[in-house]
Amino acid sequence: MKVFNASFTLSTEERTEVSDITKLVREVIQQFPVANGIALINTLHTTCALFINEFQSALIDDLKSLIERLVPERAGYRHDDPRYSDCERGNACAHLRAALLGRSIAVGLNNGELVLGRFQSVIFAELDGPRKREIAIQVMGE
C-alpha cells in the first residue's frame, strides 16, 4: 500500500460560506499514482466543516437556515463568555455548527477517480470567516 499526503489552502470571504471543493480535491488526488484506495479529506480547523451532499443553491440556503435554527448566533454560550473562556472571537456557534457537520470525510478511489454519486459533491463550510483554511488530504491505496 502507498500513502501520499498533500494540502491546499482556501481563502473565505464571508462569515458563513459554503463551497463545492470537489474539483480542488480531484486535482490533488490526481497527482498521486494510486488507482484504487481511499482518500481522507479533513480540515485542520475547528470552526469549519467538510461533508458530502448535493451542491445546489436552494439546498445550500436550506442548510444555512438549518444550522442557524439549530445553533443560533448568540445564545449565551459559555465559550463566548470571558468568565469561562479566553476566546475573543465570540465564535462558539461556529464550533458547535462544525461539530454537527463534521470536519473530515473518507471517499473511495476507483481507477484514480473519487467514488461519488451523480449528485454528490465534496462541500466545505466556513462557519467563522473570513479566514484562510487548510484542507489536508491523505491518499492510501495501490
Contacts in CASP RR format, 6 or more apart in sequence:
PFRMAT RR
TARGET T0000
AUTHOR 0000-0000-0000
METHOD contacts of the structure
MODEL  1
MKVFNASFTLSTEERTEVSDITKLVREVIQQFPVANGIALINTLHTTCAL
FINEFQSALIDDLKSLIERLVPERAGYRHDDPRYSDCERGNACAHLRAAL
LGRSIAVGLNNGELVLGRFQSVIFAELDGPRKREIAIQVMGE
1 140 0 8 1.000
1 141 0 8 1.000
1 142 0 8 1.000
2 32 0 8 1.000
2 33 0 8 1.000
2 34 0 8 1.000
2 139 0 8 1.000
2 140 0 8 1.000
2 141 0 8 1.000
2 142 0 8 1.000
3 138 0 8 1.000
3 139 0 8 1.000
3 140 0 8 1.000
3 141 0 8 1.000
4 31 0 8 1.000
4 32 0 8 1.000
4 34 0 8 1.000
4 138 0 8 1.000
4 139 0 8 1.000
4 140 0 8 1.000
5 136 0 8 1.000
5 137 0 8 1.000
5 138 0 8 1.000
5 139 0 8 1.000
6 28 0 8 1.000
6 31 0 8 1.000
6 32 0 8 1.000
6 136 0 8 1.000
6 137 0 8 1.000
7 44 0 8 1.000
7 134 0 8 1.000
7 135 0 8 1.000
7 136 0 8 1.000
7 137 0 8 1.000
8 24 0 8 1.000
8 28 0 8 1.000
8 134 0 8 1.000
8 135 0 8 1.000
8 137 0 8 1.000
9 132 0 8 1.000
9 133 0 8 1.000
9 134 0 8 1.000
9 135 0 8 1.000
10 19 0 8 1.000
10 21 0 8 1.000
10 24 0 8 1.000
10 124 0 8 1.000
10 126 0 8 1.000
10 132 0 8 1.000
10 133 0 8 1.000
10 134 0 8 1.000
10 135 0 8 1.000
11 130 0 8 1.000
11 131 0 8 1.000
11 132 0 8 1.000
11 133 0 8 1.000
12 19 0 8 1.000
12 126 0 8 1.000
12 129 0 8 1.000
12 130 0 8 1.000
12 131 0 8 1.000
12 132 0 8 1.000
12 133 0 8 1.000
13 129 0 8 1.000
13 130 0 8 1.000
14 126 0 8 1.000
14 129 0 8 1.000
14 130 0 8 1.000
15 126 0 8 1.000
15 127 0 8 1.000
15 128 0 8 1.000
15 129 0 8 1.000
15 130 0 8 1.000
16 64 0 8 1.000
16 67 0 8 1.000
16 125 0 8 1.000
16 126 0 8 1.000
16 127 0 8 1.000
16 129 0 8 1.000
17 125 0 8 1.000
17 126 0 8 1.000
17 129 0 8 1.000
17 130 0 8 1.000
18 55 0 8 1.000
18 60 0 8 1.000
18 63 0 8 1.000
18 64 0 8 1.000
18 123 0 8 1.000
18 124 0 8 1.000
18 125 0 8 1.000
18 126 0 8 1.000
19 123 0 8 1.000
19 124 0 8 1.000
19 125 0 8 1.000
19 126 0 8 1.000
20 55 0 8 1.000
20 121 0 8 1.000
20 122 0 8 1.000
20 123 0 8 1.000
20 124 0 8 1.000
21 122 0 8 1.000
21 123 0 8 1.000
21 124 0 8 1.000
21 135 0 8 1.000
22 55 0 8 1.000
22 114 0 8 1.000
22 116 0 8 1.000
22 121 0 8 1.000
22 122 0 8 1.000
24 135 0 8 1.000
25 39 0 8 1.000
25 41 0 8 1.000
25 107 0 8 1.000
25 114 0 8 1.000
25 122 0 8 1.000
25 135 0 8 1.000
25 137 0 8 1.000
26 113 0 8 1.000
26 114 0 8 1.000
28 137 0 8 1.000
29 39 0 8 1.000
29 109 0 8 1.000
29 112 0 8 1.000
29 114 0 8 1.000
29 137 0 8 1.000
29 139 0 8 1.000
30 112 0 8 1.000
32 139 0 8 1.000
34 109 0 8 1.000
34 112 0 8 1.000
34 139 0 8 1.000
34 140 0 8 1.000
34 141 0 8 1.000
34 142 0 8 1.000
35 109 0 8 1.000
35 110 0 8 1.000
35 111 0 8 1.000
35 112 0 8 1.000
35 142 0 8 1.000
36 109 0 8 1.000
36 110 0 8 1.000
36 111 0 8 1.000
36 112 0 8 1.000
36 141 0 8 1.000
36 142 0 8 1.000
37 108 0 8 1.000
37 109 0 8 1.000
37 110 0 8 1.000
37 139 0 8 1.000
37 140 0 8 1.000
37 141 0 8 1.000
37 142 0 8 1.000
38 106 0 8 1.000
38 107 0 8 1.000
38 108 0 8 1.000
38 109 0 8 1.000
38 139 0 8 1.000
38 140 0 8 1.000
38 141 0 8 1.000
39 106 0 8 1.000
39 107 0 8 1.000
39 108 0 8 1.000
39 109 0 8 1.000
39 114 0 8 1.000
39 137 0 8 1.000
39 138 0 8 1.000
39 139 0 8 1.000
40 104 0 8 1.000
40 105 0 8 1.000
40 106 0 8 1.000
40 137 0 8 1.000
40 138 0 8 1.000
40 139 0 8 1.000
40 140 0 8 1.000
41 50 0 8 1.000
41 104 0 8 1.000
41 105 0 8 1.000
41 106 0 8 1.000
41 107 0 8 1.000
41 122 0 8 1.000
41 135 0 8 1.000
41 136 0 8 1.000
41 137 0 8 1.000
42 50 0 8 1.000
42 103 0 8 1.000
42 104 0 8 1.000
42 105 0 8 1.000
42 135 0 8 1.000
42 136 0 8 1.000
43 49 0 8 1.000
43 50 0 8 1.000
43 103 0 8 1.000
43 104 0 8 1.000
43 124 0 8 1.000
43 133 0 8 1.000
43 134 0 8 1.000
43 135 0 8 1.000
43 136 0 8 1.000
44 133 0 8 1.000
44 134 0 8 1.000
44 135 0 8 1.000
44 136 0 8 1.000
45 98 0 8 1.000
45 103 0 8 1.000
45 131 0 8 1.000
45 133 0 8 1.000
45 134 0 8 1.000
46 95 0 8 1.000
46 98 0 8 1.000
46 103 0 8 1.000
47 91 0 8 1.000
47 94 0 8 1.000
47 95 0 8 1.000
47 98 0 8 1.000
47 127 0 8 1.000
47 128 0 8 1.000
47 129 0 8 1.000
48 94 0 8 1.000
48 98 0 8 1.000
48 103 0 8 1.000
48 124 0 8 1.000
48 125 0 8 1.000
48 126 0 8 1.000
48 127 0 8 1.000
48 128 0 8 1.000
48 131 0 8 1.000
48 133 0 8 1.000
49 97 0 8 1.000
49 98 0 8 1.000
49 101 0 8 1.000
49 102 0 8 1.000
49 103 0 8 1.000
49 124 0 8 1.000
49 125 0 8 1.000
49 127 0 8 1.000
50 101 0 8 1.000
50 102 0 8 1.000
50 103 0 8 1.000
50 104 0 8 1.000
50 105 0 8 1.000
50 122 0 8 1.000
50 123 0 8 1.000
50 124 0 8 1.000
50 125 0 8 1.000
50 135 0 8 1.000
51 101 0 8 1.000
51 102 0 8 1.000
51 105 0 8 1.000
51 123 0 8 1.000
51 125 0 8 1.000
52 105 0 8 1.000
52 107 0 8 1.000
52 116 0 8 1.000
52 120 0 8 1.000
52 121 0 8 1.000
52 122 0 8 1.000
52 123 0 8 1.000
53 59 0 8 1.000
53 63 0 8 1.000
53 120 0 8 1.000
53 121 0 8 1.000
53 123 0 8 1.000
54 119 0 8 1.000
54 120 0 8 1.000
54 121 0 8 1.000
55 121 0 8 1.000
55 123 0 8 1.000
56 119 0 8 1.000
63 125 0 8 1.000
67 97 0 8 1.000
67 100 0 8 1.000
67 101 0 8 1.000
67 127 0 8 1.000
70 97 0 8 1.000
70 100 0 8 1.000
71 93 0 8 1.000
71 96 0 8 1.000
71 97 0 8 1.000
71 100 0 8 1.000
72 93 0 8 1.000
73 93 0 8 1.000
74 80 0 8 1.000
74 93 0 8 1.000
75 93 0 8 1.000
76 92 0 8 1.000
77 92 0 8 1.000
77 93 0 8 1.000
77 96 0 8 1.000
78 84 0 8 1.000
78 85 0 8 1.000
78 92 0 8 1.000
79 85 0 8 1.000
79 87 0 8 1.000
79 90 0 8 1.000
79 91 0 8 1.000
79 92 0 8 1.000
79 95 0 8 1.000
80 87 0 8 1.000
80 90 0 8 1.000
80 91 0 8 1.000
80 92 0 8 1.000
89 128 0 8 1.000
91 128 0 8 1.000
93 127 0 8 1.000
94 127 0 8 1.000
94 128 0 8 1.000
97 125 0 8 1.000
97 127 0 8 1.000
98 125 0 8 1.000
98 127 0 8 1.000
101 125 0 8 1.000
105 122 0 8 1.000
107 114 0 8 1.000
107 115 0 8 1.000
107 116 0 8 1.000
107 122 0 8 1.000
108 114 0 8 1.000
108 115 0 8 1.000
109 115 0 8 1.000
109 139 0 8 1.000
109 141 0 8 1.000
114 122 0 8 1.000
116 122 0 8 1.000
124 133 0 8 1.000
124 135 0 8 1.000
126 133 0 8 1.000
END
